[in-house]
Amino acid sequence: MPKPLVLALALTALAAPIAAPAARAASFPCDRAEAPDEKAICAHLPLNDRDVEMATRFEILKSVLPMGGQAKLRDDQEAWLTERRACSGDVACLTAAYDGRLKVLRGVLSEFAKQGP
């Protein structure tokens, strides 16, 4: 698939989930949230929105990166989830964790977009 088409699809996918209902964060169902970090994400719309964007960017990158890049992306995501869990229900900590992860994922997508076909 040509990169401009991949990026157009990625941008469309990023725009759509922003209006997702608060009953479901992108990466887990809120009605099953048990951990303090998950409960805080479901209870705070700005965190939920960050979760939607993070999960969407992660899925897009997982589908377009080469195999080695996919493995690193998954490993980094697992490390980040450990960081997120350590925040417990602290909204400021969770916000900072999401902001940091989103910065990384946005940068990876930007670098991918700069590469030639």
C-alpha positions as MATLAB code, in Angstrom:
seq = 'MPKPLVLALALTALAAPIAAPAARAASFPCDRAEAPDEKAICAHLPLNDRDVEMATRFEILKSVLPMGGQAKLRDDQEAWLTERRACSGDVACLTAAYDGRLKVLRGVLSEFAKQGP';
ca = [
       0.000    0.000    0.000;
       1.506    3.407   -0.932;
       2.614    5.506    2.049;
       0.341    8.484    1.226;
      -2.648    6.135    1.330;
      -1.470    4.555    4.579;
      -1.084    7.997    6.137;
      -4.492    9.147    4.884;
      -6.075    6.049    6.423;
      -4.125    6.626    9.628;
      -5.327   10.211    9.926;
      -8.921    9.124    9.322;
      -8.583    6.443   11.975;
      -7.172    8.953   14.447;
     -10.031   11.393   13.928;
     -12.836    8.851   14.324;
     -12.179    7.531   17.860;
     -12.051   10.975   19.454;
     -15.836   10.851   19.771;
     -15.760    7.392   21.400;
     -18.133    7.017   24.325;
     -16.652    7.203   27.812;
     -17.955    3.688   28.551;
     -15.009    2.271   26.676;
     -11.433    3.382   26.669;
      -9.621    2.327   23.524;
      -7.412   -0.263   25.145;
      -9.848   -1.877   27.612;
     -13.566   -1.988   28.492;
     -14.393    0.429   31.317;
     -17.111   -1.836   32.697;
     -14.348   -4.340   33.537;
     -11.861   -1.799   34.914;
     -10.461   -3.066   38.194;
      -7.026   -1.503   38.492;
      -6.807    2.039   39.885;
      -5.174    3.367   36.707;
      -7.953    1.931   34.539;
     -10.674    3.316   36.823;
      -9.081    6.788   36.693;
      -8.835    6.636   32.884;
     -12.512    5.720   32.618;
     -13.551    8.419   35.120;
     -11.648   11.281   33.439;
     -12.589   12.125   29.855;
      -9.212   13.778   29.030;
      -7.416   10.577   30.089;
      -9.895    8.477   28.164;
      -9.254   10.619   25.077;
      -5.510   10.118   25.491;
      -6.064    6.370   25.799;
      -8.090    6.379   22.582;
      -5.369    8.271   20.719;
      -2.578    6.122   22.174;
      -4.289    2.848   21.281;
      -5.164    4.072   17.792;
      -1.626    5.254   17.051;
      -0.225    2.010   18.451;
      -2.461   -0.095   16.189;
      -1.621    2.013   13.126;
       2.106    1.745   13.776;
       1.838   -1.980   14.461;
       0.287   -2.411   11.029;
       2.824   -0.349    9.062;
       6.175   -0.954   10.760;
       8.452   -3.768    9.595;
       8.753   -6.869   11.808;
      11.701   -5.613   13.889;
       9.951   -2.302   14.430;
       6.783   -4.088   15.509;
       8.658   -6.101   18.144;
      10.286   -2.966   19.567;
       6.943   -1.165   19.525;
       5.316   -4.001   21.509;
       8.221   -4.156   23.995;
       8.091   -0.390   24.504;
       4.317   -0.539   24.972;
       4.648   -3.238   27.645;
       7.244   -1.126   29.480;
       4.967    1.905   29.205;
       1.986   -0.057   30.581;
       4.085   -0.924   33.627;
       4.831    2.797   34.032;
       1.123    3.615   33.668;
       0.127    1.020   36.278;
       2.645    2.509   38.716;
       0.688    5.779   38.594;
      -2.246    3.989   40.224;
      -5.151    6.469   40.248;
      -2.990    9.623   40.212;
      -4.491   11.670   37.373;
      -1.471   13.991   37.057;
       0.895   11.017   36.834;
      -1.346    9.274   34.295;
      -1.604   12.452   32.219;
       2.183   12.790   32.176;
       2.586    9.106   31.264;
       0.137    9.402   28.369;
       1.652   12.671   27.172;
       5.105   11.085   27.105;
       3.927    7.968   25.280;
       1.918    9.980   22.759;
       4.958   12.136   22.028;
       6.945    8.993   21.218;
       4.210    7.431   19.076;
       3.611   10.692   17.200;
       7.349   10.944   16.540;
       7.572    7.378   15.209;
       4.612    7.972   12.903;
       6.129   11.254   11.736;
       9.460    9.572   10.962;
       7.677    6.789    9.113;
       5.808    9.372    7.032;
       9.088   11.091    6.054;
      10.511    7.894    4.559;
      10.172    7.544    0.818;
       7.889    4.962   -0.838;
];
